[in-house]
């Protein structure tokens, strides 16, 4: 094997390791967002795979102009929304809420299921905003990820919170 071939192999292995580490660091976020846009465990797995593939394909071109987390959020949201749109054209399957994905204690699980049921009623943009807010991201970072102004984030989140309260009060969960 020539020196050039060894160097390319080493670079490829280094890239694989970096991408695997990146996905591992953001795994909980990927699952949380994909879960909100899917209806079954199989769909969640497929959506996760789409995100991982997109991260792998785009990582070499990531220039670092935005924070790594911001770039990853955009990839996750774009993949999840696109997956949701593709899935909407297909017959629905068993609800994701019937599966054990990330289980804590029973009380927490019930509360999480109720929250996802309410979030599921939102449109894709509203889902994205509320999921980023639930991650405790500052409005400035949410604005950067979503490509809208900070003021717009604030206004939309206020409206979304009110909508979720209304859903919670009028929906038997």
LINHU-V545499 format. One record per pair of residues at least 12 apart in sequence whose C-alpha atoms are under 8 Angstrom apart, sorted by the first residue. I is the first residue (numbers start at 1). J is the second residue. Records with the same first field share a line. If there is no record, write none. Layout:
BEGIN
I->J + J
END
This chain:
BEGIN
15->60
19->55 + 56 + 59
23->52 + 55
26->72
30->48 + 51 + 76
31->44 + 48
32->131
33->76 + 77 + 80 + 128 + 131
34->47 + 48 + 76 + 80
35->96
36->116 + 119 + 120 + 127
37->80 + 81 + 83 + 84 + 120 + 124
38->80 + 83 + 84 + 96
39->92 + 93 + 94 + 95 + 96 + 97
40->93 + 94 + 95 + 96 + 97 + 99
41->96 + 99 + 101
47->79 + 80 + 83
50->79
51->75 + 76 + 79 + 80
54->75 + 79
55->72 + 75
70->141 + 144 + 145
71->145
73->145
74->145 + 146
77->128
81->124
97->113
114->173
118->164 + 167 + 168
119->164
126->156 + 157 + 160
129->142 + 146 + 153 + 157
130->157 + 160
139->153 + 154
END
